[in-house]
């Protein structure tokens, strides 16, 4: 398999962590690329020019990090990332994490291309409020309060979103403002899969 990625995309990090968790990393060629480049190899296989993009051993091209994670879960070894006996809980947590990641990523991209004043627009303000609400919701989420720190698809996506906020939007200072969430996060990320995929 081939995984197209870069070192700063939270979406690509989710896919890469799943490769480690499912013991598929040795079977996968990591193709580092710039998704913004107009002449990239990525653009030739994915017209959206988005990362991560996974090319399977059969030559199929898979996009979107959560969909790639589902494929890897079915192909790899070890505990299921999306166990049937906790399907609803895992999907619910995944949705919160994915939404948090989307909001944070769009804040970063908006500021990069439009300056910090984009935060004052309707969309910019909405994104910042969404991040605040979601952090507060996660801090009192049943999985967090119960200390459920197994690395499921939900916990992986949420933990990567939180790490991305610390990396790109440190002013949120979520570890100090949401202590229960920080305790939960600290346990989820205690693994080789997170250590070896840290943002650079």
For each residue, the residues with C-beta under 8 A, 3 or more apart:
1: 24 27 28 29 54 55 56 57
2: 28 29 30 31 54 55
3: 12 15 16 19 28 29 30 31 52 53 54 55 68
4: 31 33 41 42 45 46 51 52 53 54 55
5: 9 12 15 16 30 31 32 33 51 52
6: 9 12 32 33 34 35 51
7: 32 199 200
8: 167 199 200
9: 5 6 12 13 35 51 52
10: 13 14 101 104 105 160 161 163 164
11: 14 15 50 51 52 64 65 101 105
12: 3 5 6 9 15 16 51 52 65
13: 9 10 16 17 160 163 164 197 199
14: 10 11 17 18 52 65 66 69 156 157 160
15: 3 5 11 12 18 19 52 54 65 68 69 72
16: 3 5 12 13 19 20 25 30 52 193 197
17: 13 14 20 21 151 156 160 193 194 197
18: 14 15 21 22 24 68 69 72 73 76 81 153 156
19: 3 15 16 22 24 25 28 72 76
20: 16 17 23 25 191 192 193 196 197
21: 17 18 76 78 81 151 156 191 193
22: 18 19 72 73 75 76 77 78 81
23: 20 26 76 77 78
24: 1 18 19 27 28 72 75 76
25: 16 19 20 28
26: 23
27: 1 24
28: 1 2 3 19 24 25
29: 1 2 3
30: 2 3 5 16
31: 2 3 4 5 41 42
32: 5 6 7
33: 4 5 6 37 40 41 42 51
34: 6 37 40
35: 6 9 40 42 49 50 51
36: 49
37: 33 34 40 42 43
38: 43
39: 43
40: 33 34 35 37 43 44 49
41: 4 31 33 44 45
42: 4 31 33 35 37 45 46 49 51 53
43: 37 38 39 40 46 47 49
44: 40 41
45: 4 41 42 53 55 61
46: 4 42 43 49 50 53 61 63
47: 43
48: 63
49: 35 36 40 42 43 46
50: 11 35 46 53 63
51: 4 5 6 9 11 12 33 35 42
52: 3 4 5 9 11 12 14 15 16 63 65 68
53: 3 4 42 45 46 50 61 62 63
54: 1 2 3 4 15 61 62 63 68 71 72
55: 1 2 3 4 45 59 60 61 62
56: 1 59 60 61 62 71
57: 1
58:
59: 55 56
60: 55 56
61: 45 46 53 54 55 56
62: 53 54 55 56 67 68 71
63: 46 48 50 52 53 54 67 68
64: 11 67 68
65: 11 12 14 15 52 68 69 157
66: 14 69 70 94 98 153 157
67: 62 63 64 70 71
68: 3 15 18 52 54 62 63 64 65 71 72
69: 14 15 18 65 66 72 73 81 153 156
70: 66 67 73 74 82 153
71: 54 56 62 67 68 74 75
72: 15 18 19 22 24 54 68 69 75 76 81
73: 18 22 69 70 76 80 81 82 153
74: 70 71
75: 22 24 71 72
76: 18 19 21 22 23 24 72 73
77: 22 23
78: 21 22 23
79: 83 150 151
80: 73 83 84 152
81: 18 21 22 69 72 73 90 151 152 153 156
82: 70 73 87 90 91 152 153
83: 79 80 86 87 90 152
84: 80 87
85:
86: 83 89 90 152
87: 82 83 84 90 91
88: 91 92
89: 86 92 93 143 154
90: 81 82 83 86 87 93 94 152 153 154
91: 82 87 88 94 95 154
92: 88 89 95 96 154
93: 89 90 96 97 141 143 152 154 155 157 158
94: 66 90 91 97 98 153 154 157 158
95: 91 92 98 99
96: 92 93 99 100 134 137 138 141 154 158
97: 93 94 100 101 154 156 157 158 159 160 161
98: 66 94 95 101 102 157 161
99: 95 96 102 103 130 134
100: 96 97 103 104 130 131 134 135 138 158 161 162 165
101: 10 11 97 98 104 105 157 160 161 164
102: 98 99 105 106
103: 99 100 106 107 127 128 130 131 134
104: 10 100 101 107 108 127 131 161 164 165 168 169
105: 10 11 101 102 108 109 164
106: 102 103 109 110 127
107: 103 104 110 111 119 124 127 128 131 169
108: 104 105 111 112 168 169
109: 105 106 112 113
110: 106 107 113 114 118 119 123 124 127
111: 107 108 114 115 116 118 119
112: 108 109
113: 109 110
114: 110 111 117 118
115: 111 118
116: 111 119
117: 114 120 121
118: 110 111 114 115 121 123 124
119: 107 110 111 116 124 125 128
120: 117 124 125
121: 117 118 124 125
122: 125 126
123: 110 118 126 127
124: 107 110 118 119 120 121 127 128
125: 119 120 121 122 128 129
126: 122 123 129 130
127: 103 104 106 107 110 123 124 130 131
128: 103 107 119 124 125 131 132
129: 125 126 132 133
130: 99 100 103 126 127 133 134
131: 100 103 104 107 127 128 134 135 165 169 172
132: 128 129 135 136 172
133: 129 130 136 137
134: 96 99 100 103 130 131 137 138
135: 100 131 132 138 139 172 174 177 178 181
136: 132 133 139 140 178
137: 96 133 134 140 141
138: 96 100 134 135 141 144 158 178 181
139: 135 136 144 178 179 180 181
140: 136 137 144 145 180
141: 93 96 137 138 144 145
142: 145 146
143: 89 93 146 148 154 155 184
144: 138 139 140 141 147 148 180 181 184
145: 140 141 142 180
146: 142 143
147: 144 184 187
148: 143 144 155
149: 155 184 187 188
150: 79 155
151: 17 21 79 81 155 156 188 191 193
152: 80 81 82 83 86 90 93 155 156
153: 18 66 69 70 73 81 82 90 94 156 157
154: 89 90 91 92 93 94 96 97 143 157 158
155: 93 143 148 149 150 151 152 158 159 188
156: 14 17 18 21 69 81 97 151 152 153 159 160 188
157: 14 65 66 93 94 97 98 101 153 154 160 161
158: 93 94 96 97 100 138 154 155 161 162 185 188
159: 97 155 156 162 163 185 188 189 194
160: 10 13 14 17 97 101 156 157 163 164
161: 10 97 98 100 101 104 157 158 164 165
162: 100 158 159 165 166 174 181 185
163: 10 13 159 160 166 167 189 194 198 199
164: 10 13 101 104 105 160 161 167 168 169 199
165: 100 104 131 161 162 168 169 170 172 174
166: 162 163 169 170 174 175
167: 8 163 164 170 199
168: 104 108 164 165
169: 104 107 108 131 164 165 166 172
170: 165 166 167 173
171:
172: 131 132 135 165 169 177
173: 170 176 177
174: 135 162 165 166 177 178 181 182
175: 166 178 179 181 182 185
176: 173 179 182
177: 135 172 173 174
178: 135 136 138 139 174 175 181 182
179: 139 175 176 182 183
180: 139 140 144 145 183 184
181: 135 138 139 144 162 174 175 178 184 185
182: 174 175 176 178 179 185 186
183: 179 180 186 187
184: 143 144 147 149 180 181 187 188
185: 158 159 162 175 181 182 188 189
186: 182 183 189 190
187: 147 149 183 184 190
188: 149 151 155 156 158 159 184 185 191 194
189: 159 163 185 186 194
190: 186 187 194
191: 20 21 151 188 194 195
192: 20 195 196
193: 16 17 20 21 151 196 197
194: 17 159 163 188 189 190 191 197 198
195: 191 192 198
196: 20 192 193
197: 13 16 17 20 193 194
198: 163 194 195
199: 7 8 13 163 164 167
200: 7 8
